[in-house]
Amino acid sequence: MSNRRRANRKFWNRVFRLTLIYLIIVPIIFYLLDKTSVSQELKTAPIEFIAKMAGIAFTISLVISFWGHRDPELRKY
């Protein structure tokens, strides 16, 4: 396996792991900030709410992974 392929695989594995973590954290934060809105949205359109949370979690994890991958100072962490 080449180094480039290994680096890409490592990058996407990190994105996947962070997405799973943020799939738990993001809805909790939204719930703590606005309980009534979250409960109402879950009752009216649960699939839409889940899609929004998944999109937000994926975007956050992608940005953090890309930023950490490019910044040599953040590679340590």
N, C-alpha and C positions, 0 to 999 in steps of 0.2 A: 504494500500500500504506500503510495507516495505521500510526502509530507503535506502537500497542498490538500489532498483528499482527506487526510487525517485531521488537518486543521479545520476544514469545512465541517466534517462530521462532529468534531469537538464543539464547534461553534453552535451547530443546530441542536446538539444534545443539551447544551447549556440553555439555549432559548426554550427548549421543551420543558426542562426542569423549572426554570423561572416562571414559565407560563402556568404550570401546575400550582406553583406557590401563589402567584398573583390571582389565580382563579379562586382561591380561598380568601385572600386578603382584601381584594377590591370590593366584593359584595358586602363584606363585614363593615368596611369603612363607609360605603354608601348607606347601609342600614343604620349605622350609628349617627350619621349626619342628618338623615331624613327618613324616619321610620314609616311615616304614613305614605309617603310617595312610593317607597319601595314595596310596601305591602299592597298598595293599590295597583301598581304596575305588574306585580306577580299574579294578581287575581285577573287582570284584564288581558295581558299579553305576556305569558311566561316565556314563550320561545324567543320573543323579541328581547326581553330582559336578559335572558341567558346569552343570546348572541351579542348584545352590547357588552356584557361583562367579559365574555371571551375575547372580543375584539380589543377591549381596553387592556386586558391582561397580556394578550399577545403583543400589542404595540409597545407596552412598557417593557416587556422582557426583551423584545427585539432591539429597542433603542439602548437599553442598558448593556446588552451583550455586545452590540456593535461598538458602542462607545468604549467599553472595557477592552474589547479586542484591539481597537486602534490606538488607544492611549497607553503608552508604555508605563506610565506611572501606576495606572489602574490594573495592569496585568498581574501585579503581585497579589492582588486580592481576588 
